[in-house]
Amino acid sequence: MIKVEVAYATPEKQLIIEVDVTEGATMTEAVRLSGIDQEFPELDIRATPMGLFGRKVPKPDEQVMQPGDRVELYRPLLIDPKQARLNRAAKTTKTKSSTSG
């Protein structure tokens, strides 16, 4: 058996669960064993993108876990990152122009 972690977060709640899995277990198996979907009923394990330590894994059903790995489950983005940067830049510009007058 090896120890791995499964992590998921919403704006309201963050959770990291330590799980013992057999050697050769995949990311998807670790997530199922963690029971994290019981804590977050809206979570659909089959449809949720997964990664290891911040790097998205395209085929979690095939990715074998290593001791100490942390599986991260990713929520859908509410806004495109490029648009978010543009929004922040526009807000900063607006704030600077209103305070410099």
C-alpha positions as CSV (number, residue, x, y, z in Angstrom):
1,M,0.0,0.0,0.0
2,I,1.1,3.6,-0.7
3,K,-0.2,6.9,0.7
4,V,-1.5,9.5,-1.7
5,E,-3.7,12.6,-1.3
6,V,-6.8,13.7,-3.1
7,A,-7.7,17.4,-3.1
8,Y,-10.7,19.4,-4.2
9,A,-11.9,22.9,-3.3
10,T,-14.8,25.2,-3.8
11,P,-14.9,28.9,-2.8
12,E,-16.7,27.7,0.4
13,K,-14.8,24.5,1.3
14,Q,-11.4,22.9,0.7
15,L,-10.5,19.3,1.5
16,I,-7.5,17.1,1.2
17,I,-8.0,13.4,2.0
18,E,-5.1,11.0,2.6
19,V,-5.7,7.6,1.0
20,D,-3.9,4.3,1.1
21,V,-4.0,2.7,-2.3
22,T,-2.4,-0.5,-3.7
23,E,0.7,-0.1,-5.8
24,G,-0.4,0.3,-9.4
25,A,-3.6,2.1,-8.6
26,T,-4.6,4.9,-11.0
27,M,-5.6,8.5,-10.2
28,T,-9.3,7.7,-10.8
29,E,-9.1,4.7,-8.4
30,A,-7.5,6.9,-5.7
31,V,-10.3,9.5,-6.1
32,R,-13.0,6.9,-5.8
33,L,-11.4,5.3,-2.7
34,S,-11.1,8.8,-1.1
35,G,-14.8,9.2,-1.0
36,I,-14.4,12.9,-1.8
37,D,-17.5,12.8,-3.9
38,Q,-19.5,12.2,-0.7
39,E,-18.3,15.5,0.6
40,F,-19.0,17.3,-2.6
41,P,-22.2,15.8,-4.1
42,E,-22.0,18.1,-7.2
43,L,-18.7,16.4,-8.1
44,D,-18.8,14.0,-11.1
45,I,-15.6,12.0,-10.9
46,R,-15.8,10.8,-14.4
47,A,-16.3,14.3,-15.9
48,T,-13.9,16.3,-13.6
49,P,-10.4,17.1,-15.0
50,M,-7.6,15.9,-12.7
51,G,-4.0,16.7,-12.2
52,L,-0.9,15.9,-10.1
53,F,0.6,18.8,-8.2
54,G,-0.9,21.5,-10.5
55,R,-0.2,19.7,-13.8
56,K,-3.3,18.4,-15.7
57,V,-3.2,14.7,-16.5
58,P,-5.1,13.9,-19.8
59,K,-5.8,10.3,-19.0
60,P,-6.3,9.8,-15.2
61,D,-7.6,6.3,-15.8
62,E,-4.1,5.4,-17.0
63,Q,-1.9,7.5,-14.7
64,V,-0.4,5.2,-12.0
65,M,0.0,6.8,-8.6
66,Q,3.3,7.1,-6.8
67,P,3.9,7.4,-3.1
68,G,3.2,10.9,-1.9
69,D,1.3,12.0,-5.1
70,R,-1.5,14.5,-4.7
71,V,-4.4,14.2,-7.1
72,E,-6.2,17.5,-7.7
73,L,-9.7,17.7,-9.0
74,Y,-10.3,20.9,-11.0
75,R,-13.5,22.9,-11.2
76,P,-14.6,24.5,-14.4
77,L,-13.4,28.1,-14.9
78,L,-16.1,30.7,-14.4
79,I,-14.2,33.2,-16.7
80,D,-11.5,32.7,-19.3
81,P,-8.1,33.6,-17.7
82,K,-7.3,36.0,-20.6
83,Q,-10.6,37.9,-20.0
84,A,-9.9,38.0,-16.2
85,R,-6.5,39.6,-16.8
86,L,-8.1,42.2,-19.2
87,N,-10.8,42.9,-16.6
88,R,-8.1,43.4,-13.9
89,A,-6.0,45.6,-16.2
90,A,-9.0,47.8,-17.1
91,K,-9.9,48.2,-13.4
92,T,-6.4,49.1,-12.5
93,T,-6.2,51.7,-15.3
94,K,-9.6,53.1,-14.2
95,T,-8.5,53.4,-10.6
96,K,-5.2,55.1,-11.5
97,S,-6.9,57.6,-13.8
98,S,-9.5,58.5,-11.1
99,T,-6.9,59.1,-8.4
100,S,-4.4,61.1,-10.5
101,G,-6.8,63.9,-11.2
